[in-house]
């Protein structure tokens, strides 16, 4: 099962880096969809993000029925989200499934993974030219 969660996280990084946006569930009164950490006792919360709006929409049920799928620009996520999440010890749950299972990733680990993805693409582009 953990192997699938790792694949989901890798897919998240690839897709988000390519499309320049990610998705979350948002409610004006409740804020962004989040839950308690399952695996990390140091985490104050886990905010949920998806690389595909349809995946996010699958969790618009029960407690998040009134939430709307919202796009977050990747540059805004980098500039306004990740550092604050790290300071508050909020982890990212990326591409979690409908049972709310997936990897809980430290904000700086996610940021580094995205940066590495960009750097790898730059190297590949330079080599192709």
Buried (B, 14 or more C-beta within 10 A) or exposed (E): EEEEBEEBBBBBBBBBBEEEBBBBBBBEEEEBBBBEBEEBEEBEBBBBBBBBBEBBBEBBEEEBEEBEBBBBEBEEBEEEBBEEBBEEBBBBBBBBBEEBBBBBBBBEBBBEBBEEBEEEEEEEEEEEE
